Amino acid sequence: MRLKDKVVLVTGGYTGIGKAIALKCLNEGAKVCINGLREEKGLQLTNEFGEDRLHHITADITKENNPELLIQATLKKFGELHCVVNNAAMIVSSNIENTTLDFMRKMLAINTIAPFAIIQAALPYLKVSKGCILNIGSINSWSGEPNLLAYSISKGALMTLSRNLGDSLFRDYGVRVNQINPGWVLTENEKVNQQQQGMPDDWYTKLPEMFAPSKRIIKPEEIAAGAVYLISDECGPISGQVLELEQFPMIGRNVPKNFNKNS
């Protein structure tokens, strides 16, 4: 049990990658607080695993005072805090022509500013526990697709935050900070999102090799496996690092000979 007696807070933990990380932490012996927006989802998980091990906090992380609320609720429930996983995110398509300033502000508020505020609120307690922070970013942090402009910018800023704090907080307080950049992950929301864009129900079973050399998309549980390593003690002194969890290289990738960019 790699997380025995640890207390972990996971934002965006009611569904998708966040849920997979929360469940993996439970399996590794941790007590977990999860945060999300849909009360019924959080309540369902709490009822399934029991209040003694899992506690849910339904709150909008962008609202003033809610980052502090999450930390205090976790401390009230379990008495201490060893790890924060900033997973909650907004993923909406936009490009240079249709990205309004209000939309950009909202994207940054959820994906960048809220994680920053949660880290600030958690830091006094992570100093005591010599804990850690794990930010969930995206491979789009590096540049992103043209139709994911605002999202890519927000995740790129999060990556800089992770590297910066991964150095300073570890040197000053022994608090490690790392980030995972997932590739294309088959979450419940992604299934619905693609269907809403006109894809068939089984779209994820017929993917071009360009996007899925393995003939399938990454599972949330595979991201969770990497997350547990980075927040466990077996990770040792590793801090300020970004773990790319994708099925092809981000630099020097070989485009298949039969790939037609105009198709």
C-alpha positions as CSV (number, residue, x, y, z in Angstrom):
1,M,0.0,0.0,0.0
2,R,2.0,2.9,-1.3
3,L,-0.2,5.7,0.1
4,K,-1.0,4.1,3.5
5,D,-2.1,6.8,6.0
6,K,-1.8,9.6,3.4
7,V,-4.6,12.2,2.9
8,V,-5.1,13.3,-0.7
9,L,-7.4,16.0,-2.1
10,V,-8.4,15.6,-5.8
11,T,-10.2,18.3,-7.6
12,G,-12.4,17.3,-10.5
13,G,-12.6,13.9,-8.8
14,Y,-16.2,12.9,-9.5
15,T,-15.5,11.7,-13.1
16,G,-12.8,10.9,-15.6
17,I,-9.1,11.1,-14.8
18,G,-9.8,12.7,-11.4
19,K,-12.1,9.8,-10.4
20,A,-9.6,7.2,-11.5
21,I,-6.8,8.9,-9.5
22,A,-9.1,9.1,-6.4
23,L,-10.0,5.4,-6.7
24,K,-6.4,4.4,-7.2
25,C,-5.3,6.4,-4.1
26,L,-8.0,4.6,-2.1
27,N,-6.7,1.2,-3.3
28,E,-3.2,2.2,-2.2
29,G,-4.4,3.0,1.3
30,A,-5.1,6.7,1.2
31,K,-8.0,8.7,2.6
32,V,-9.3,10.9,-0.1
33,C,-11.3,14.1,-0.4
34,I,-12.8,14.6,-3.9
35,N,-14.2,17.8,-5.3
36,G,-16.6,18.4,-8.2
37,L,-19.7,20.2,-9.3
38,R,-22.4,17.5,-9.6
39,E,-23.4,16.6,-6.1
40,E,-25.1,13.4,-7.1
41,K,-21.8,12.1,-8.5
42,G,-19.9,12.9,-5.4
43,L,-22.6,11.4,-3.1
44,Q,-22.7,8.2,-5.1
45,L,-18.9,7.7,-4.6
46,T,-19.0,8.5,-0.9
47,N,-21.9,6.1,-0.4
48,E,-20.0,3.4,-2.3
49,F,-16.7,3.7,-0.4
50,G,-17.8,5.0,3.0
51,E,-17.3,8.4,4.7
52,D,-14.4,7.0,6.8
53,R,-12.3,6.7,3.6
54,L,-13.8,9.1,1.1
55,H,-15.3,12.5,1.5
56,H,-16.8,14.7,-1.2
57,I,-16.9,18.5,-1.4
58,T,-19.2,20.0,-4.1
59,A,-17.9,23.4,-4.9
60,D,-16.8,25.7,-7.8
61,I,-13.1,26.1,-7.4
62,T,-13.1,29.5,-9.2
63,K,-15.4,31.1,-6.5
64,E,-13.7,33.3,-4.0
65,N,-12.8,31.5,-0.7
66,N,-13.6,28.1,-2.2
67,P,-9.9,27.1,-2.5
68,E,-9.5,27.7,1.3
69,L,-12.9,25.9,1.8
70,L,-11.6,22.8,0.1
71,I,-8.5,22.7,2.3
72,Q,-10.3,23.3,5.5
73,A,-13.0,20.7,4.7
74,T,-10.2,18.2,4.1
75,L,-8.5,19.0,7.4
76,K,-11.8,18.9,9.3
77,K,-12.6,15.5,8.0
78,F,-9.2,13.8,8.1
79,G,-7.0,16.0,10.3
80,E,-4.1,16.5,7.9
81,L,-3.1,16.9,4.3
82,H,-0.3,15.2,2.4
83,C,-1.2,15.8,-1.3
84,V,-3.2,18.0,-3.6
85,V,-4.1,16.8,-7.1
86,N,-5.2,19.7,-9.2
87,N,-7.2,17.9,-11.9
88,A,-10.4,20.0,-12.4
89,A,-10.3,21.6,-15.8
90,M,-12.4,23.2,-18.5
91,I,-11.9,21.7,-22.0
92,V,-13.7,23.7,-24.8
93,S,-12.6,24.3,-28.4
94,S,-11.6,27.8,-29.5
95,N,-9.3,29.5,-31.9
96,I,-7.8,33.0,-32.5
97,E,-11.0,34.2,-34.2
98,N,-13.6,33.1,-31.7
99,T,-11.8,33.3,-28.4
100,T,-13.2,36.3,-26.6
101,L,-11.5,37.9,-23.6
102,D,-14.3,36.8,-21.3
103,F,-13.8,33.2,-22.5
104,M,-10.1,33.4,-22.1
105,R,-10.5,34.7,-18.5
106,K,-12.9,31.9,-17.7
107,M,-10.5,29.3,-19.1
108,L,-7.6,30.7,-17.1
109,A,-9.7,31.0,-14.0
110,I,-10.5,27.3,-14.0
111,N,-7.3,25.8,-15.4
112,T,-4.6,28.0,-14.0
113,I,-5.7,30.5,-11.3
114,A,-7.8,28.1,-9.3
115,P,-4.9,25.5,-9.0
116,F,-2.6,28.3,-8.0
117,A,-5.1,29.5,-5.3
118,I,-5.5,25.9,-4.0
119,I,-1.8,25.5,-3.7
120,Q,-1.5,28.7,-1.8
121,A,-4.2,27.6,0.6
122,A,-2.7,24.1,1.0
123,L,0.9,25.1,1.4
124,P,1.0,25.8,5.2
125,Y,-0.3,22.3,5.8
126,L,1.9,20.6,3.1
127,K,4.9,22.2,4.8
128,V,4.1,20.3,8.0
129,S,3.5,17.0,6.3
130,K,6.4,17.4,3.7
131,G,3.7,16.7,1.2
132,C,3.4,17.1,-2.5
133,I,1.3,18.6,-5.3
134,L,0.4,17.0,-8.6
135,N,-1.0,19.1,-11.4
136,I,-2.8,17.5,-14.3
137,G,-2.0,19.3,-17.5
138,S,-2.1,18.2,-21.1
139,I,0.2,17.4,-24.0
140,N,-1.4,20.6,-25.5
141,S,0.7,22.5,-22.9
142,W,3.5,22.5,-25.5
143,S,1.6,24.3,-28.3
144,G,-1.7,22.7,-28.7
145,E,-4.0,22.3,-31.7
146,P,-5.3,25.4,-33.5
147,N,-8.8,24.8,-32.2
148,L,-7.7,24.4,-28.6
149,L,-6.0,27.8,-28.3
150,A,-7.3,29.0,-24.9
151,Y,-7.1,25.6,-23.4
152,S,-3.5,25.1,-24.5
153,I,-2.5,28.5,-23.2
154,S,-4.0,27.7,-19.8
155,K,-2.3,24.3,-19.6
156,G,1.0,25.8,-20.7
157,A,0.8,28.3,-17.9
158,L,0.0,25.5,-15.4
159,M,3.1,23.6,-16.6
160,T,5.3,26.7,-16.0
161,L,3.7,26.9,-12.5
162,S,4.6,23.3,-11.8
163,R,8.2,23.6,-12.9
164,N,8.7,26.9,-11.0
165,L,7.1,25.7,-7.7
166,G,8.7,22.3,-8.1
167,D,12.0,23.9,-7.6
168,S,11.2,26.7,-5.1
169,L,8.8,24.8,-2.8
170,F,11.0,21.7,-2.6
171,R,14.2,23.8,-1.9
172,D,12.5,25.9,0.8
173,Y,10.0,23.5,2.4
174,G,10.5,20.0,1.1
175,V,7.2,20.1,-0.8
176,R,7.4,18.4,-4.2
177,V,5.5,19.6,-7.2
178,N,5.1,17.7,-10.4
179,Q,2.8,17.5,-13.4
180,I,1.3,14.9,-15.7
181,N,0.6,15.8,-19.3
182,P,-1.9,13.2,-20.5
183,G,-2.6,12.6,-24.2
184,W,-6.0,11.6,-25.5
185,V,-7.8,9.9,-22.7
186,L,-11.1,8.0,-23.1
187,T,-13.2,9.5,-20.3
188,E,-17.0,9.5,-20.0
189,N,-17.0,13.2,-21.0
190,E,-14.8,12.6,-24.0
191,K,-17.1,9.9,-25.3
192,V,-20.1,12.3,-25.1
193,N,-18.1,15.2,-26.5
194,Q,-17.1,13.4,-29.7
195,Q,-20.6,12.1,-30.2
196,Q,-22.0,15.6,-29.8
197,Q,-19.6,16.6,-32.6
198,G,-21.2,14.1,-35.0
199,M,-19.0,11.0,-34.3
200,P,-20.6,7.6,-34.1
201,D,-21.1,5.9,-30.7
202,D,-18.2,3.6,-31.3
203,W,-15.8,6.3,-32.7
204,Y,-13.0,5.3,-30.3
205,T,-12.8,1.8,-31.9
206,K,-12.0,3.2,-35.4
207,L,-9.1,5.6,-34.8
208,P,-6.4,6.5,-37.4
209,E,-2.9,5.3,-36.6
210,M,-1.9,8.9,-36.6
211,F,-3.8,9.5,-33.4
212,A,-3.6,6.1,-31.8
213,P,-0.8,3.8,-32.8
214,S,-2.0,1.2,-30.3
215,K,-5.5,1.2,-32.0
216,R,-7.0,2.6,-28.8
217,I,-7.1,5.6,-26.6
218,I,-5.4,5.8,-23.2
219,K,-7.5,4.8,-20.2
220,P,-8.0,7.0,-17.2
221,E,-6.7,4.2,-15.0
222,E,-3.4,4.4,-16.9
223,I,-3.0,8.1,-16.0
224,A,-3.9,7.2,-12.4
225,A,-1.1,4.7,-12.2
226,G,1.4,7.4,-13.1
227,A,-0.2,9.8,-10.6
228,V,0.2,7.4,-7.7
229,Y,3.9,7.0,-8.4
230,L,4.5,10.8,-8.4
231,I,2.6,11.4,-5.2
232,S,4.0,8.3,-3.3
233,D,7.2,8.2,-1.2
234,E,8.8,5.9,-3.8
235,C,9.1,8.9,-6.1
236,G,11.8,10.1,-3.7
237,P,13.1,13.7,-4.3
238,I,11.7,14.0,-7.8
239,S,10.2,17.5,-8.2
240,G,9.6,20.1,-10.9
241,Q,9.1,17.4,-13.5
242,V,6.5,16.9,-16.2
243,L,5.5,13.3,-17.1
244,E,4.2,13.0,-20.6
245,L,1.7,10.1,-20.8
246,E,1.0,9.8,-24.5
247,Q,1.4,6.9,-27.0
248,F,3.7,8.7,-29.4
249,P,6.7,11.1,-29.0
250,M,5.9,14.8,-28.9
251,I,9.2,15.6,-30.7
252,G,10.5,13.8,-33.7
253,R,7.3,11.9,-34.3
254,N,7.2,9.8,-37.5
255,V,4.1,10.5,-39.6
256,P,2.7,7.3,-41.1
257,K,3.5,7.1,-44.9
258,N,-0.2,6.6,-45.7
259,F,-1.3,9.6,-43.7
260,N,-3.0,12.3,-45.8
261,K,-3.2,15.6,-44.0
262,N,-5.9,16.8,-46.5
263,S,-8.2,13.8,-45.9
